[in-house]
């Protein structure tokens, strides 16, 4: 079943989970490696902002924009998200200075080359709920157990409570289906 997920719903779920696996889905020879990320922010424009450690090669050798996927999860949560879209490396100093969503200490680490700021523009989001097993003592099971206890309390077992009818005592009905 396909349904529309609102941007506000996706944003709330991203901020609840925060940690994700980042996958670079480009066909490029030199790709930013897959890794675990923590989302800094998810904005109203459908962009997820996060930081990654700098790769060993210079950032200028990598594509500035490429297809990517974020798989958000948390062990304690009863849901997870799979988000695909286009990832962008944010290395423009003017754009970095105008971002109010990034704290100043992180901006300084980005300027010093300690981390790399990225954003992923969401193109597709899939929301999954984990199958929660039925508790051992659910209400229907408790009702069933009470029924078993009190419905046959005089005899104590099911076989004695049921009447055995032999086939010889049955009255034969006329065959109404015969031709």
Order of alpha helices (4+ residues) and beta strands (2+ residues): alpha-beta-beta-beta-beta-beta-alpha-alpha-beta-alpha-alpha
